[in-house]
Amino acid sequence: MLKLAGVLSAGVALLHVLIIFVGGPAYRYFGAGERMARLADQGSPTPSLVTLGLTLLFATWAVYAFSGAGLLRRLPLLRTGLITIGLIYTLRGLLLGPQIVWFFSGHAATVPPRQLAFSAAALLTGLAYLVGTQKAWTRLGGRGRATLG
């Protein structure tokens, strides 16, 4: 599960790189807001810098998942990091419930189907982190000592 979580986070990081290169239309499509899209269209570095920061964040989260899966060296605060990352994704994904209700109660125009897909992807990723961490909990504990991370 942690391998899956890492692949999904790496995919999100790569998607953010793509958004930087596509520019305004991608910022609009992925919901960054019209202001960010306009700034990108005008050649402002701000959207690219913000998106680059997000890219690095998601890439770091992928590295944590791969570390938890045993594919990379053990990172500091590994269990704490994996739980935190899983909770952030899961909380974002929980928007799916209200979005579905809103979508099917006659407000489909305000909730594009792609937003449902983004929320479902976040929920899936978060659960992959949390379930993977739970399954590997003992192994992630370090060198025989009780740790929180």
Residue frames as a rotation matrix with the C-alpha (Angstrom) as fourth column:
MET 1
0.562 0.827 0.000 0.00
0.827 -0.562 0.000 0.00
0.000 0.000 -1.000 0.00
LEU 2
0.437 -0.462 -0.772 2.86
0.146 -0.811 0.567 2.40
-0.888 -0.360 -0.287 0.73
LYS 3
-0.682 -0.617 0.393 4.31
0.467 0.045 0.883 1.71
-0.562 0.786 0.257 -2.73
LEU 4
-0.065 0.765 0.641 0.94
0.963 -0.119 0.241 2.64
0.261 0.633 -0.729 -4.21
ALA 5
0.741 0.327 -0.587 0.83
0.545 -0.803 0.240 5.77
-0.393 -0.498 -0.773 -2.03
GLY 6
-0.124 -0.892 -0.435 4.29
0.186 -0.451 0.873 6.74
-0.975 0.027 0.222 -3.27
VAL 7
-0.694 -0.078 0.716 3.37
0.707 0.118 0.698 6.23
-0.138 0.990 -0.027 -6.90
LEU 8
0.340 0.906 0.253 0.19
0.916 -0.380 0.127 8.30
0.211 0.189 -0.959 -6.45
SER 9
0.648 -0.158 -0.745 2.06
0.306 -0.842 0.445 11.15
-0.698 -0.516 -0.497 -4.73
ALA 10
-0.517 -0.856 0.018 4.77
0.297 -0.160 0.941 11.07
-0.803 0.492 0.337 -7.41
GLY 11
-0.371 0.480 0.795 2.01
0.919 0.067 0.388 11.27
0.133 0.875 -0.466 -10.01
VAL 12
0.730 0.629 -0.268 0.55
0.672 -0.731 0.114 14.32
-0.124 -0.263 -0.957 -8.29
ALA 13
0.161 -0.767 -0.621 4.01
0.162 -0.600 0.784 15.92
-0.974 -0.227 0.027 -8.24
LEU 14
-0.734 -0.445 0.512 4.45
0.529 0.097 0.843 15.25
-0.425 0.890 0.165 -11.97
LEU 15
0.146 0.877 0.458 1.00
0.976 -0.202 0.076 16.64
0.160 0.436 -0.885 -12.65
HIS 16
0.717 0.090 -0.691 2.03
0.375 -0.886 0.273 19.88
-0.588 -0.454 -0.669 -10.95
VAL 17
-0.443 -0.884 -0.150 5.12
0.198 -0.260 0.945 20.09
-0.874 0.390 0.290 -13.17
LEU 18
-0.543 0.321 0.776 2.83
0.839 0.180 0.513 19.70
0.025 0.930 -0.367 -16.18
ILE 19
0.565 0.797 -0.213 0.56
0.812 -0.582 -0.025 22.46
-0.144 -0.159 -0.977 -14.87
ILE 20
0.153 -0.600 -0.786 3.54
0.157 -0.770 0.618 24.84
-0.976 -0.218 -0.023 -14.74
PHE 21
-0.795 -0.577 0.188 4.34
0.234 -0.006 0.972 24.15
-0.559 0.817 0.139 -18.39
VAL 22
-0.300 0.765 0.570 0.74
0.936 0.120 0.331 24.33
0.185 0.633 -0.752 -19.65
GLY 23
-0.964 -0.174 0.203 0.05
0.137 -0.973 -0.184 27.56
0.230 -0.150 0.962 -17.78
GLY 24
-0.736 0.658 0.160 -3.26
-0.667 -0.666 -0.334 29.38
-0.113 -0.353 0.929 -17.41
PRO 25
0.039 0.822 -0.569 -5.57
-0.744 0.404 0.533 26.77
0.667 0.402 0.627 -18.91
ALA 26
-0.243 -0.186 -0.952 -4.20
0.324 0.910 -0.260 24.10
0.914 -0.372 -0.161 -16.56
TYR 27
-0.996 -0.088 -0.033 -4.55
0.064 -0.377 -0.924 26.38
0.068 -0.922 0.381 -13.53
ARG 28
-0.403 0.915 0.007 -8.18
-0.910 -0.402 0.103 26.94
0.097 0.036 0.995 -14.51
TYR 29
0.078 0.456 -0.886 -8.90
-0.440 0.814 0.380 23.26
0.895 0.360 0.264 -15.17
PHE 30
-0.296 -0.300 -0.907 -7.40
0.521 0.745 -0.416 22.05
0.801 -0.596 -0.064 -11.91
GLY 31
0.579 0.785 -0.220 -9.17
0.611 -0.239 0.755 24.68
0.540 -0.571 -0.618 -9.82
ALA 32
-0.381 -0.802 -0.460 -6.33
0.921 -0.286 -0.263 27.00
0.080 -0.524 0.848 -8.81
GLY 33
0.242 0.567 -0.788 -8.54
0.577 -0.736 -0.352 30.01
-0.780 -0.369 -0.505 -9.40
GLU 34
0.778 0.171 0.604 -8.88
0.616 -0.399 -0.680 32.65
0.125 0.901 -0.416 -12.03
ARG 35
0.868 -0.491 -0.077 -6.32
-0.438 -0.829 0.347 34.94
-0.234 -0.268 -0.935 -10.38
MET 36
0.070 -0.871 0.487 -3.58
-0.154 0.473 0.868 32.31
-0.986 -0.136 -0.101 -10.60
ALA 37
0.246 0.086 0.965 -4.58
0.832 0.492 -0.256 31.49
-0.497 0.867 0.050 -14.17
ARG 38
0.962 0.141 0.233 -4.46
0.242 -0.835 -0.494 35.15
0.125 0.532 -0.838 -15.18
LEU 39
0.583 -0.812 -0.014 -1.07
-0.569 -0.421 0.706 35.62
-0.579 -0.404 -0.708 -13.52
ALA 40
-0.049 -0.579 0.814 0.24
0.311 0.765 0.564 32.58
-0.949 0.280 0.143 -15.41
ASP 41
0.544 0.342 0.766 -1.18
0.822 -0.037 -0.568 33.95
-0.166 0.939 -0.301 -18.67
GLN 42
0.986 -0.145 0.086 0.58
-0.131 -0.980 -0.150 37.26
0.106 0.137 -0.985 -18.00
GLY 43
0.378 -0.901 -0.215 3.93
0.170 0.295 -0.940 35.53
0.910 0.319 0.264 -17.44
SER 44
0.436 -0.186 0.880 4.12
-0.835 -0.448 0.320 36.20
0.335 -0.875 -0.350 -13.70
PRO 45
-0.489 -0.682 -0.544 6.52
-0.374 0.727 -0.576 33.85
0.788 -0.078 -0.611 -11.87
THR 46
-0.451 0.305 0.839 4.17
-0.888 -0.064 -0.455 33.60
-0.085 -0.950 0.300 -8.87
PRO 47
0.660 0.750 0.035 1.98
-0.746 0.660 -0.082 30.69
-0.085 0.027 0.996 -10.09
SER 48
0.479 -0.550 -0.684 5.03
-0.182 0.700 -0.691 28.71
0.859 0.456 0.235 -11.17
LEU 49
-0.572 -0.748 0.335 6.80
-0.465 -0.041 -0.885 29.29
0.676 -0.662 -0.324 -7.84
VAL 50
-0.103 0.633 0.767 3.73
-0.961 0.135 -0.241 28.32
-0.256 -0.762 0.594 -5.82
THR 51
0.835 0.463 -0.296 3.21
-0.540 0.793 -0.283 25.24
0.103 0.396 0.912 -7.98
LEU 52
0.076 -0.892 -0.445 6.90
-0.267 0.412 -0.871 24.33
0.961 0.185 -0.207 -7.76
GLY 53
-0.588 -0.227 0.776 6.58
-0.789 -0.049 -0.612 24.45
0.177 -0.973 -0.150 -3.97
LEU 54
0.399 0.810 0.430 3.61
-0.826 0.521 -0.216 22.09
-0.399 -0.269 0.877 -4.16
THR 55
0.665 -0.239 -0.707 5.56
-0.405 0.681 -0.611 19.85
0.628 0.693 0.356 -6.54
LEU 56
-0.425 -0.905 0.011 8.39
-0.433 0.193 -0.881 19.58
0.795 -0.378 -0.474 -4.01
LEU 57
-0.322 0.402 0.857 5.91
-0.918 0.089 -0.387 18.87
-0.232 -0.911 0.340 -1.21
PHE 58
0.739 0.673 -0.011 4.21
-0.647 0.705 -0.290 16.04
-0.187 0.221 0.957 -3.11
ALA 59
0.376 -0.701 -0.606 7.60
-0.320 0.515 -0.795 14.65
0.869 0.493 -0.031 -4.19
THR 60
-0.609 -0.574 0.547 8.72
-0.685 0.033 -0.728 14.65
0.400 -0.818 -0.413 -0.55
TRP 61
0.121 0.747 0.653 5.54
-0.885 0.379 -0.269 12.83
-0.449 -0.546 0.708 0.38
ALA 62
0.810 0.100 -0.578 6.30
-0.444 0.748 -0.493 10.22
0.383 0.656 0.650 -2.30
VAL 63
-0.197 -0.963 -0.186 9.80
-0.408 0.253 -0.877 9.78
0.892 -0.098 -0.442 -0.87
TYR 64
-0.478 0.084 0.874 8.28
-0.870 0.088 -0.485 9.22
-0.118 -0.993 0.031 2.59
ALA 65
0.639 0.757 0.137 5.94
-0.714 0.650 -0.260 6.57
-0.286 0.068 0.956 1.21
PHE 66
0.617 -0.477 -0.626 8.81
-0.265 0.623 -0.736 4.82
0.741 0.620 0.258 -0.60
SER 67
-0.505 -0.770 0.389 10.87
-0.631 0.022 -0.776 4.99
0.589 -0.637 -0.497 2.59
GLY 68
-0.118 0.563 0.818 8.01
-0.905 0.279 -0.322 3.44
-0.409 -0.778 0.477 4.53
ALA 69
0.863 0.437 -0.254 7.73
-0.505 0.738 -0.447 0.72
-0.008 0.514 0.858 1.88
GLY 70
0.534 -0.734 0.420 11.40
0.092 0.544 0.834 -0.10
-0.841 -0.407 0.358 2.42
LEU 71
0.741 -0.222 0.634 12.49
0.668 0.141 -0.731 1.08
0.073 0.965 0.253 -1.04
LEU 72
0.269 -0.650 0.711 14.57
-0.051 -0.747 -0.663 3.97
0.962 0.142 -0.234 0.32
ARG 73
-0.703 -0.589 -0.398 16.52
0.385 0.155 -0.910 4.55
0.598 -0.793 0.118 3.51
ARG 74
0.112 0.750 -0.652 14.55
0.981 0.021 0.193 5.23
0.158 -0.661 -0.733 6.66
LEU 75
-0.250 -0.103 0.963 13.63
0.222 -0.974 -0.047 8.89
0.943 0.202 0.266 6.99
PRO 76
-0.990 -0.117 -0.081 13.27
0.108 -0.244 -0.964 10.80
0.093 -0.963 0.254 10.26
LEU 77
-0.576 0.816 0.045 9.85
-0.467 -0.284 -0.838 10.80
-0.671 -0.504 0.544 11.91
LEU 78
-0.962 0.091 -0.257 8.73
-0.193 0.440 0.877 8.21
0.192 0.894 -0.406 9.38
ARG 79
-0.557 0.806 -0.199 5.58
0.824 0.566 -0.012 6.93
0.104 -0.171 -0.980 11.10
THR 80
-0.167 0.473 -0.865 4.52
0.444 -0.747 -0.495 10.42
-0.880 -0.466 -0.085 12.17
GLY 81
-0.683 -0.171 -0.710 5.13
-0.474 -0.636 0.609 11.73
-0.556 0.752 0.354 8.66
LEU 82
-0.940 0.323 -0.106 3.20
0.123 0.614 0.780 8.92
0.317 0.720 -0.617 6.99
ILE 83
-0.323 0.859 -0.398 0.23
0.918 0.182 -0.354 9.35
-0.231 -0.479 -0.847 9.32
THR 84
-0.243 0.184 -0.952 0.22
0.101 -0.972 -0.214 13.12
-0.965 -0.148 0.217 8.83
ILE 85
-0.862 -0.123 -0.493 0.42
-0.460 -0.223 0.860 12.81
-0.215 0.967 0.135 5.04
GLY 86
-0.810 0.581 -0.081 -2.31
0.500 0.756 0.423 10.18
0.307 0.302 -0.902 5.04
LEU 87
-0.195 0.757 -0.624 -4.57
0.796 -0.249 -0.551 12.36
-0.573 -0.604 -0.554 7.16
ILE 88
-0.470 -0.014 -0.883 -4.04
-0.276 -0.947 0.162 15.41
-0.839 0.319 0.441 4.94
TYR 89
-0.938 0.126 -0.322 -4.93
-0.286 0.240 0.928 13.46
0.194 0.963 -0.189 1.79
THR 90
-0.642 0.724 -0.254 -7.87
0.742 0.670 0.034 11.77
0.195 -0.166 -0.967 3.52
LEU 91
-0.258 0.543 -0.799 -9.28
0.470 -0.652 -0.595 15.03
-0.844 -0.529 -0.086 4.86
ARG 92
-0.657 0.000 -0.754 -9.05
-0.578 -0.642 0.504 16.51
-0.484 0.767 0.421 1.36
GLY 93
-0.925 0.249 -0.287 -10.72
-0.041 0.685 0.727 13.39
0.377 0.684 -0.624 -0.01
LEU 94
-0.619 0.723 -0.306 -13.60
0.693 0.321 -0.646 13.61
-0.369 -0.612 -0.700 2.46
LEU 95
-0.586 0.410 -0.698 -14.88
-0.480 -0.871 -0.109 16.55
-0.653 0.271 0.707 0.41
LEU 96
-0.954 0.186 -0.237 -16.16
-0.106 0.528 0.843 13.83
0.281 0.829 -0.484 -1.91
GLY 97
-0.584 0.769 -0.259 -19.21
0.790 0.464 -0.401 13.21
-0.188 -0.439 -0.879 0.30
PRO 98
-0.042 0.594 -0.803 -20.58
0.216 -0.779 -0.588 16.77
-0.975 -0.198 -0.096 0.24
GLN 99
-0.658 -0.245 -0.712 -19.56
-0.585 -0.429 0.688 17.15
-0.474 0.869 0.139 -3.42
ILE 100
-0.934 0.358 0.012 -21.60
0.304 0.774 0.555 14.07
0.189 0.522 -0.832 -4.39
VAL 101
-0.223 0.889 -0.401 -24.63
0.814 -0.056 -0.578 15.37
-0.536 -0.455 -0.711 -2.48
TRP 102
-0.131 0.112 -0.985 -24.26
-0.188 -0.978 -0.086 18.80
-0.973 0.174 0.150 -4.10
PHE 103
-0.889 -0.310 -0.337 -23.68
-0.383 0.101 0.918 17.27
-0.251 0.945 -0.208 -7.55
PHE 104
-0.821 0.567 -0.064 -26.80
0.457 0.720 0.523 15.07
0.343 0.400 -0.850 -7.44
SER 105
-0.198 0.788 -0.583 -29.07
0.788 -0.225 -0.573 17.65
-0.582 -0.573 -0.577 -5.82
GLY 106
0.673 0.579 0.460 -29.29
0.734 -0.444 -0.514 19.80
-0.094 0.683 -0.724 -8.91
HIS 107
0.799 -0.449 -0.400 -26.06
-0.326 -0.883 0.339 21.77
-0.505 -0.141 -0.852 -8.56
ALA 108
0.579 -0.578 0.575 -23.96
0.686 0.726 0.039 19.79
-0.440 0.372 0.818 -11.05
ALA 109
0.688 -0.303 0.659 -22.85
0.401 -0.599 -0.693 23.00
0.605 0.741 -0.291 -12.77
THR 110
0.675 -0.428 0.601 -21.08
-0.661 -0.713 0.235 24.17
0.328 -0.556 -0.764 -9.61
VAL 111
0.216 -0.613 0.760 -19.32
-0.528 0.582 0.619 20.84
-0.821 -0.535 -0.198 -9.00
PRO 112
0.248 -0.168 -0.954 -17.60
-0.940 0.198 -0.279 19.69
0.235 0.966 -0.108 -12.19
PRO 113
0.971 0.162 -0.176 -17.22
-0.135 0.979 0.154 15.89
0.198 -0.126 0.972 -12.40
ARG 114
0.212 -0.966 -0.150 -13.43
0.167 0.187 -0.968 16.32
0.963 0.181 0.201 -12.43
GLN 115
-0.226 -0.257 0.940 -13.66
-0.808 -0.489 -0.328 17.71
0.544 -0.834 -0.097 -8.88
LEU 116
0.765 0.507 0.397 -15.33
-0.636 0.689 0.347 14.47
-0.098 -0.518 0.850 -7.81
ALA 117
0.789 -0.533 -0.307 -12.44
0.271 0.749 -0.604 12.58
0.552 0.393 0.736 -9.42
PHE 118
-0.118 -0.872 0.474 -9.85
-0.249 -0.436 -0.865 14.77
0.961 -0.221 -0.166 -7.65
SER 119
0.086 0.227 0.970 -11.51
-0.987 -0.116 0.114 14.18
0.139 -0.967 0.214 -4.28
ALA 120
0.962 0.271 0.040 -11.77
-0.273 0.959 0.075 10.43
-0.018 -0.083 0.996 -4.91
ALA 121
0.456 -0.870 -0.185 -8.08
0.232 0.317 -0.919 10.33
0.859 0.377 0.347 -5.86
ALA 122
-0.252 -0.530 0.810 -7.13
-0.652 -0.526 -0.547 12.20
0.716 -0.665 -0.213 -2.69
LEU 123
0.477 0.512 0.714 -9.23
-0.871 0.380 0.310 9.82
-0.112 -0.770 0.628 -0.58
LEU 124
0.954 -0.160 -0.253 -7.68
0.066 0.938 -0.341 6.77
0.292 0.309 0.905 -2.24
THR 125
0.099 -0.987 0.123 -4.18
0.027 -0.121 -0.992 8.16
0.995 0.102 0.014 -1.75
GLY 126
-0.131 -0.107 0.986 -4.81
-0.889 -0.428 -0.165 9.04
0.439 -0.898 -0.039 1.89
LEU 127
0.765 0.473 0.437 -6.21
-0.618 0.730 0.293 5.60
-0.180 -0.494 0.850 2.63
ALA 128
0.727 -0.591 -0.349 -3.22
0.199 0.669 -0.716 3.99
0.657 0.451 0.604 0.92
TYR 129
-0.248 -0.821 0.514 -0.91
-0.378 -0.407 -0.832 5.92
0.892 -0.400 -0.209 3.26
LEU 130
-0.013 0.292 0.956 -2.94
-0.995 -0.098 0.016 5.11
0.098 -0.951 0.292 6.36
VAL 131
0.927 0.363 0.095 -3.56
-0.369 0.928 0.046 1.43
-0.072 -0.078 0.994 5.62
GLY 132
0.530 -0.805 -0.267 0.03
0.143 0.395 -0.907 0.95
0.836 0.443 0.325 4.46
THR 133
-0.295 -0.625 0.723 1.34
-0.628 -0.443 -0.639 2.60
0.720 -0.643 -0.262 7.61
GLN 134
0.372 0.515 0.773 -0.91
-0.918 0.325 0.226 0.47
-0.135 -0.793 0.594 9.80
LYS 135
0.976 0.021 -0.218 0.22
-0.081 0.959 -0.272 -2.73
0.203 0.283 0.937 8.07
ALA 136
0.267 -0.961 -0.076 3.91
0.396 0.182 -0.900 -1.79
0.879 0.210 0.428 8.41
TRP 137
0.784 0.158 0.601 3.60
-0.337 -0.704 0.625 -0.18
0.521 -0.693 -0.499 11.87
THR 138
0.882 -0.457 0.119 5.93
0.113 0.449 0.886 -2.53
-0.458 -0.768 0.447 13.73
ARG 139
0.305 -0.792 0.529 8.55
0.951 0.278 -0.132 -2.54
-0.042 0.544 0.838 10.99
LEU 140
0.311 -0.118 0.943 8.43
0.384 -0.892 -0.238 1.26
0.870 0.436 -0.232 10.82
GLY 141
0.971 0.217 -0.105 9.14
0.170 -0.306 0.937 1.57
0.171 -0.927 -0.334 14.54
GLY 142
0.481 -0.852 0.204 12.89
-0.796 -0.523 -0.304 1.68
0.366 -0.016 -0.930 14.17
ARG 143
-0.258 -0.770 -0.584 15.62
-0.328 0.638 -0.696 -0.32
0.909 0.012 -0.417 15.83
GLY 144
-0.251 0.190 -0.949 13.65
0.643 0.765 -0.017 -2.05
0.723 -0.615 -0.314 18.58
ARG 145
-0.917 -0.042 -0.398 12.77
0.347 -0.578 -0.739 1.15
-0.199 -0.815 0.544 20.43
ALA 146
0.107 0.994 0.015 9.36
0.955 -0.099 -0.279 2.63
-0.276 0.045 -0.960 20.96
THR 147
-0.891 -0.373 -0.258 9.04
0.278 -0.899 0.338 5.80
-0.358 0.230 0.905 18.90
LEU 148
0.159 0.936 -0.314 6.31
0.149 -0.337 -0.930 8.03
-0.976 0.101 -0.193 17.66
GLY 149
0.631 0.019 -0.776 8.05
-0.682 -0.462 -0.567 8.61
-0.369 0.887 -0.278 14.36
